[in-house]
Amino acid sequence: MDDKRIERNLKELVNGLPDVVIIGNELQQITSIALDSRKVVPGALFIAIPGQKEDGFLYIEEAIAKGAVAVMVGRPYQAGKNVAILLVHDVRLVTSYIARRFYGLPDEMLHMIGITGTNGKTTVATIGQFLIDEEVPSVGMLGTIHYDLGGKFTFPSSKTTPEAIELQAMLDQMVRRGCRSAIMEVSSHGIALKRVQYVTFDVVVFLNLTQDHLDFHGDLENYFKEKVKLFTGSLGCLPKFAIINIDDPYGRRLIEYIPNEVTVMTFGSSEYATIRASNIALSSEGLSFMLHWPSGEIGVASSLLGAYNVSNVLASLAIGWVSGKKMDALAMKLKDFRGVRGRMEKVDIGQDFSVLVDYAHTGDALLNVLKILRQITPGRLLVVYGCGGDRDRGKRFSMTKVAQEWADLAWATSDNPRSETIESIFEDMRSAVIIPEKIFFIPERRRAIEKALEEAREGDCVLIAGKGHETFQAIGNKIIPFDDCEVARELLIFKNKVNVTI
């Protein structure tokens, strides 16, 4: 990311860790760290990490040929005399430890805020950054849509929670670009795969927990237990503040696990919440409510749509408050927040019906969105949605069940089928169909969007769900450019035969 040279020796990198064996020169100088053999350069430490699809152990020889001077492994490996070997019990755990030390513990130089939950992480991170940022950008952000390292250095994200080496490298960049805080989405995968191990979070936030990622975690209880680790010190460091959604049953359970040393702050509509919303009003123009906190109350308004965004706003205000901002100033600033890419994003060229693009990709998220739209849509509710391949198959039934119950018409289509055939995905989705005449199965996503837009009449609302901000489709081993907002806009222009500048 810039040409600053970092150099550490092996002994320095693992200092303080038990059960690490260095075979060879323990003072070997390391100038970079890589998990991918294709990114190895001379002077690198190559980490042979056991991946979900491929084992890095198979690429050690390639890494050495490219100039790796040290290799970290989880099982014995015989290398040449010029290559040092780090033998460890848990490669992922030690990777996080080494990455922090290599980049000089950048997380300790930042006010670190971690947000976890099934739904709403991106919205809360984006609002939170907006609220606590100052005139000179001081808050970096790592999340599903993009990585913002400060100083207008922003680029698309590859993972919601980056691998440990990327994570620490980007936190280091934030420090060097003048950031004083970092706000990041923390996925359950990121916790389970130890990408955030040892990170010194000052504030951690729990939003909600519903069915997702069960292909990875097995069941909801295991999924919940991964989230719990962020709040209990299991990752190596206790947070100072835990902000918890008390309206969510898993949030109420989570409070029982949090050590007494952590200050717990709750939010929600419950009368027991530390930060509470009352007199909630929802409309097609946005939301408003009365905000209560221990030292005051104030009216709050936002252009965001839906009841679930009341929860997201409360979480964001809580982040600002524990970060030292005045609540009334936060509430006033919120009025200027204009929304999040791919979250209830409007596509409007002047047509007489609504078109919205949203990331809803679970049954619960789709239900929340459709409930909102049902309340504010005078006409019919039309939804285009798909279910990803190589992912939790249970979502296919739940999303289709929701679409059948809440939409007037639905078009089931491809999302990111990956290595699965669209027909195998459709087969799982069809198991939830109870009103066949209300749903159409169209494999090609652009065609499904086109059919929904052709069907729409004055006063209707078309929801295009599942991909939101994404600008691609993963089909087989190919990544195909595809942006729901742009496709819908192009189709609307053609349908309406109007001249619009794109």
N, C-alpha and C positions, 0 to 999 in steps of 0.2 A: 504493500500500500504506500510505502515511501522507502527511501534508500537508507534509512537508519539501520546500522548493523548491530545486531545483538549477538553476543557470544557468551556462553556459559559452559562450564565443564560438567561432566556427568555427575561427579560427587556432589557438586553444588546443587544440581537439579533434584537429587533424591535425598538430600540431607534431611533427616528427621523422619524418614519413612522406614519402618521395620520390614524385615523379610524381603529385602532387595539384594540380589547378588550381582556384583559387577565382575565380569570375566574380561580381563584385558586392562587397558589403561583407564583408570578411574578419573584421570585428569584430562581425558580426551575433550578437546574444545568442540562445542556444538554451536553451529550458526543458524540452524533452522530445524524445524520438526515437521514430519509429514506422516499422515496415515495412508496416503495414496502414493504408490511407487512412482506414478507418473509425475508427481510433483517433487520428487527427490532431486536435490542439487548437491554438489560437493560440499561436505561439511555437515550434512544432515544427520539427525537421529531419525531412523525409520521405525515406526511403531507398527508391529505386525498384529493388528487388532482383529479379533475374531468377529467378522461381520455377520449380518443376518443372511446374506446371500453368498458372500465369498470370504475366505479366510486369508488375511494378510500374510500369514506364514508362507503362503505359496509364492509370494512376490519378493521374498527377502533377497534372492540372488539378483533379481532385476534392480532392486534398490541399491545394493552394494556396487553393482556394475555402473550405476549412475553417480556414485560418489558418496554414498552413505558411510559415515565413519563409525556409526554405532547403531545397534538394532535392539529394540525392546521386544521381548517375547514372553509368552506365558508357559512355554515348555522348552526343554533343552534344544539348543541349536549350536552346531559346530561351525564357526566362521574362521576366516583367515586371521593371521596374527595382527594385521593392521586394523581389524574391526573389533570394537568393544561390544560385549553383549550385556544387556540388562535383563536378568531373569527375575520375573515378578509373579506373584500369585494371581493378581487381578489387573489385567492390562488396562482396562477402561478406567479403573480407579486411579491408577498411577499416572495415566495420561493426563487426567484433570489436574493432578498434583504438580506434575512436571510443567504443564502448559502455564499454570499460574506463575510458577517460579521463573520460567524462561522469560516471560513478559514483565517480570518485576512486580507481581501482585497488583495489577491495575484495579481490580475490583475493590481493593482496600482504599483506593484514592477517589472512589466515586460513591455517591449516595445511591445504593443499589435497590431497585424496586422490582420484585418478581411477581408476575400475575399468572395464576393458574385457574383452570376451570374448563368445562367442555365447551361452553358457548360464551362469547363476549370478550375474549382476551384481546383481540385486535382493537375492538371499539374502546375498551377501557384504557389500553396502552396509548392509543392515539389521543383520546381526550385528556388522559393524564399528562402526556407530554405537552399538549397544548396549554393546559392550565398552569403547569409549574415552570414552563420555559419562560425566559426573560427576553428582553429586547435583543441582547446578544445571545445567540443560541447556546444554551448551557445544559441541555438534556439530550442525550443520545437515546436511540430506541432500536431494539432488535425484535422483530416480529414476523408474522406470517406474510405480510405484504412486502415489506422492505426493511433494510438495515440503514439506519440514519446515524452516522458516526460524528455528526456535528460539522459545522463549517460548510454547510450545503453539500456534504459528501454523502450521497444517498444512492443505493443500488438495490435491485430486486433481491429478495431473500431466496435461499435454496432450501432452508428448513426453518420451521417455526422457532426451534431452539437449536442453534448451530452446534456442531461438534466442539469439544472442549478447546482444541487448538485454535479454531476459527474464533470461538467466543472470546478467548483471552486476547487474541490478536486484535479483535475489534474493540474490546474495552481499552486496550492500550492506545489504539488510535483515538478513541474518545478523549482520553486523558491528555494526549498530546495536542488535540485540537481545541482544548479549553473547556470541555464538558466538565460539569461538576456532579451531574447525576446521570444515571442510566436506568431506563425503564424497559423491561423485557418480558415477553411472553415465555412462560415456562411450561412446556408440554409434558405430559406423562411419559412420553418416549424419552424426552430430555432428562427426566429424573431417573427413569429405569436404566437408561444406558450411561448414566453417571456423567453426562455432559456438564451438569452444574454442580458436581461434587466439589466441595471446599469453597464455593463462591460465598462471599460474605454479604448476604442480603440484609439490608437494614429494614426493609418493609416487604412483607409478603401478603398477597391478596388471594382469597378464594372466592370464586364467583358462583359456581354451581357444579353439579355433576349429574350427567344423564348418559344413556347408552352411547358409547363410541369406543373405537379401538379395542373391541373385545376379541378381535382376531389376534391381538398382541398380548392383552392382559388376561384373557380367559373368561373373567366375569367381572361384574361391577365392584365386588368387594376388593379384588386385587387392584383394580383401577383406582379405587378410593385410597387404598393403602399406599400406592405410589405418590398420590397427591399429598398425603399426610406427611411424608418425609420432608417436604419443603418447610414445614412449620415446627418441627420437633427437634431440630439439631442433628437429625440423622444424616444430613449431607455434610456435616463437619463444622457447622457454625449456626448458632441460634440467632434468629432475627430479633430486632428490637421491637417491631410492631407487627401484629397479625391482624389484617382487615378481613372480616368474615361476613358472608351473606347469611344472616340469621333466618331469612325466609326459606332458605334451602335446607331440606332435612339432613343432607350430608354436611352442610355448614354447621348445623347445630351439633352434629356428632363430632365434627372436627375440633370444636372448642374443648371437648373433654380430653383431647390428646396433647394440648398445647401446654408446655411447662410454665410454671408460675413466673419465671423470669421474663417472659414475653408479655408485653402489653397488648391485650386483645381489644380491638375496636370492632363493633358489629355495625352492619348497615341493613336497611330493609324498610318495609312498611309496618313491621311488628312494633308494638308499643315498647318493647324491651330493647330495641336497637339503639345503639349509641348515636348513630346518624340516621334520621328517620324521615320518610316522606309521608305526608298526609294530604288530603284534598286533591288527589291526583286527577287531572283532566287530560284526556287524549282526544286528538282530532287529526284530520288530514293535514293540518299545518304543523303539527308537532305535539309537544307535551308540556305540561306545567304541573307544579305541585308546591306545597309548603314544605320547606326544608327545616328540620329541627336538629340541633346539635346541643351539647351540654351547656354552652354559654349563649345560645341565641336561636333565632329563627328568621327566615327570610323567604320570600317567594322566588321560585326558580322557573325559568322557561327555556325550552330548547326546541330546535327545529327537527330533532330526531323523532322518529315515529315509534309508537308502541310501548306497552307496559314494561316489556323486558328492558327497554332502554332507560326506564326510571332506575332500575337496579344498576345498570351500567354507569349512569350519571352519578348515583350515590357512591359507588365504588371509586370513581374518579375524583369526586370531591373529597372523599376520605383520604385518598392518596395525597392530594394537595394540602389538606389540613395537617396530617402528620409530618409533611415535608416543610412545615413552618409557614405556610401561607395563611392569610386571613380568609375565613369562610365567606364573608360577605363579598370580598373582592373576587373570590373564585366563582361565586354565583353570578356576579355581573359579567365576568369574562366569558362564562359558558355561553352567553347569548350569541357570541361571535363565532362559535364553533359550527362549521358547515357540513360535517358528516365525514364518513369513512368510505374510501373506495370499495365498491362491491358489497356494501352493507346497505340494503334498501336504497340503492342508488337509482335515481330517476333517469329514464331515457325519454327525452321530450323534444319533438320537432314541431309541436303545435297540434298533434293529433287529439281527437276527442275522447280518448281513453288513456288510462295510465299504464305505463310499462316500468317495472322495477326489477332490478337485478340484485340478488342477495346470495350470500355464501351458504345459506342454510343447507347443510348436507347430512343432518341426522333427523330422525323422526321428531324429536323434541323441538329442534330448531325450526323445522318446517311448520310444525304445529303453532309455535309462537308467532311466526310471521303471518300465517294464514288467518289466525285469530284476529290479529291487528287489522289486516286488510279487509276481513269480513265486516268489521265494524265501520270502516270508513269508505267502503266501495258501494256506490248506489246501484251499480249493475251487477254483472256476473263476475265471478272470480275464476280466472283461467291460469293454470300453472304448468310450466315446463320444468321437468326435473329428471335427474338421472342418479345412478348409484355407481360408485367406483368399483373397479375390478381389483382383485387381490386384497380386499379389505373386508371388514366385518360384514358378513352376509346377512346378519340379523337386521341391519338397517334397511335392507331392500324391502322387507315385509313392512316394517314400521313406517317408512316414508310413503309407501304406496297406500297403506291403510289411512294415513293422515290425508293424503291427496284425495282419496275416494270420499272421505267423510266431510272435508272442508271446502274442496274446490267444486265448481260447477262442471268444469271439464279439465282433464289433465292429459298431457302428452309426456309419456315416459320415453326417455331417450338415453343416449350415451353420455357419460360424464368423463371419467378417465378409465376406460376399460382395462388398460395395461395389458397383461398377458391373457386375460379372460376373453372369451367370445361374448359379444353383446347378447347373443341368444341365451347363453347360460345365465347371464345376469337378469335378463328379462324373465327367464323361467322362475327365478326366485321371487321377482317382483309380482308376477302373475298370481302367486299363491295368496296374495292379499286382496285380489280383485273380487268385489262383491256386486259391483254395478258395471258390467262390461261396456255398456253404452256411454259411460262417462270417461273412459280412458282409451287412449290410442298409443300404440307402441310403434315408434318411429326410430330406427337405428341411428340415422344421421341427425346430429344435433341442430345444424343450421336449418334443415328441413322442418324439424319439430318446432323451432322458434317461428319459422315462416308460417306454418299452419296455424299456430296460436294467434299470431298477429292478423292473419287473414280472417279468423273467426271473430276477433274482437269488434265490439260495437260501442257506440257512445255510452259512456258511464261505466264500462267494464274496466277491470284491472288485470293485466297480464304479469304474472310473476315468473321470472326466469331464475330458477334456484339451483344451488349446488356448487357453482364455481366462483361466483362473485368477482373478486379482483383478478383471478387467474387469467392469463393471456395465452394459454396453451391447452392442448389435450394430449394425454399420454395414451397412445394406441400402439399396442405391441411394444416394440423397442424403439418407437419413434415419438418425437415430440412435435406436434402439429400446432402451428399458430392458431389460436382461437380465443376471441375476446367477446363474451356475451353482450357487453354494452355496445361494442362497435358493430357486431353482427346485427343486433336489433336495430341500431340506428340506420345502417345501410338498408335493411329490409323495409323500415318505416319510410325512408326517403323514396324508395322504389314504389312501395304500396300507395303512397300519397302523391307521387309524381310532383314533388316540390323541389325547388332549388335551395339547398342548404349547404353552407360551407362546412366541411368536416375538418 
